[in-house]
Amino acid sequence: MTTFSQLRELRLEGNYLHRLPNEVSSLQHLKAIDLSRNQFQDFPEQLTALPELETINLEENEIVDVPVEKLATMPALRVINLRLNPLSAEVRVIAPPLIKFDMLMSPEDTQVPLP
């Protein structure tokens, strides 16, 4: 991953990933990452260290908790897609007043599709 330090967009959707390597934090120029349709149970916190990251797509994973406070400090973040994740009620309540970006979530009664 360190070989591609100038990478601007990374698309890893639909790969059954459940975590990212720590080297992702070396992608300091990354603007967009698509991790949709994987198996993340935990939010990949390495992403919060990327200063130019504008778009995070984590749609259709198994994420319950999100580091809202860390996301709120990301200077370039504009959109995070968390649709079809079983987000906790706490995230749904805490996030909106703290964030300055679009956080896309499914309605609470939406069921995550079974594989």
C-alpha positions as CSV (number, residue, x, y, z in Angstrom):
1,M,0.0,0.0,0.0
2,T,2.9,2.4,0.7
3,T,3.9,2.0,-3.0
4,F,0.7,3.9,-3.9
5,S,1.1,6.9,-1.6
6,Q,-0.3,9.4,-4.2
7,L,-3.5,7.4,-4.6
8,R,-6.6,9.6,-4.7
9,E,-9.4,7.0,-4.9
10,L,-9.6,3.4,-3.6
11,R,-12.4,1.1,-4.5
12,L,-12.5,-2.2,-2.5
13,E,-16.3,-2.8,-2.6
14,G,-17.6,-6.4,-2.4
15,N,-14.4,-8.1,-1.3
16,Y,-15.5,-9.7,2.1
17,L,-13.0,-7.4,3.9
18,H,-13.4,-7.1,7.7
19,R,-10.5,-4.8,8.4
20,L,-8.0,-2.5,6.7
21,P,-4.2,-2.8,7.1
22,N,-2.6,0.0,9.2
23,E,-0.7,1.1,6.0
24,V,-3.9,2.7,4.8
25,S,-3.0,5.6,7.1
26,S,0.0,6.3,4.7
27,L,-2.4,7.3,1.9
28,Q,-2.3,11.0,2.8
29,H,-3.7,12.1,-0.5
30,L,-6.7,9.8,-0.6
31,K,-9.9,11.6,-1.4
32,A,-12.5,8.8,-1.7
33,I,-12.7,5.2,-0.5
34,D,-15.4,2.7,-1.3
35,L,-15.7,-0.2,1.2
36,S,-19.3,-1.0,0.6
37,R,-20.6,-4.6,0.6
38,N,-17.9,-5.9,2.8
39,Q,-17.9,-7.4,6.3
40,F,-16.7,-4.6,8.5
41,Q,-18.0,-4.9,12.1
42,D,-15.8,-2.0,13.3
43,F,-15.4,1.3,11.7
44,P,-11.9,1.4,10.1
45,E,-10.4,4.1,12.3
46,Q,-7.3,4.5,10.1
47,L,-9.5,6.5,7.9
48,T,-9.9,9.3,10.5
49,A,-6.1,10.0,10.1
50,L,-6.4,10.9,6.4
51,P,-6.5,14.7,6.0
52,E,-7.8,14.9,2.5
53,L,-10.5,12.2,2.7
54,E,-13.8,13.6,1.4
55,T,-15.9,10.6,0.8
56,I,-16.3,7.3,2.8
57,N,-18.6,4.6,1.5
58,L,-19.3,1.9,4.1
59,E,-22.8,1.0,2.8
60,E,-24.0,-2.6,3.5
61,N,-21.5,-3.7,6.2
62,E,-22.1,-4.7,9.8
63,I,-21.0,-1.6,11.6
64,V,-22.8,-0.7,14.9
65,D,-20.6,2.1,16.3
66,V,-18.9,5.0,14.6
67,P,-16.2,7.3,16.1
68,V,-18.4,10.4,15.5
69,E,-16.0,12.7,17.5
70,K,-13.0,11.7,15.3
71,L,-15.0,12.1,12.1
72,A,-16.2,15.5,13.2
73,T,-12.5,16.7,13.3
74,M,-11.7,15.5,9.7
75,P,-11.2,18.7,7.8
76,A,-12.1,17.6,4.2
77,L,-14.9,15.0,5.0
78,R,-18.0,15.8,3.0
79,V,-20.0,12.5,2.9
80,I,-20.0,9.2,4.7
81,N,-22.4,6.5,3.6
82,L,-23.5,4.2,6.3
83,R,-26.7,2.9,4.8
84,L,-27.7,-0.7,5.5
85,N,-25.5,-1.0,8.6
86,P,-27.1,-1.9,12.0
87,L,-26.0,1.5,13.6
88,S,-26.7,1.9,17.3
89,A,-29.3,4.4,18.5
90,E,-26.5,6.3,20.2
91,V,-24.8,7.0,16.9
92,R,-28.1,8.1,15.4
93,V,-28.7,10.6,18.2
94,I,-25.1,11.9,18.8
95,A,-24.0,12.3,15.2
96,P,-26.3,14.9,13.7
97,P,-25.4,17.8,16.0
98,L,-21.7,17.2,15.9
99,I,-21.1,16.7,12.2
100,K,-20.7,19.2,9.4
101,F,-20.8,16.6,6.6
102,D,-23.6,14.4,5.2
103,M,-24.0,11.2,7.0
104,L,-26.3,8.9,5.1
105,M,-28.1,6.3,7.2
106,S,-31.0,3.9,6.6
107,P,-34.1,4.4,8.6
108,E,-34.0,2.5,11.9
109,D,-36.6,0.0,10.8
110,T,-34.7,-0.9,7.7
111,Q,-33.4,-4.5,7.9
112,V,-29.9,-5.3,6.7
113,P,-30.3,-7.8,3.8
114,L,-29.2,-11.3,4.5
115,P,-26.3,-12.7,2.4
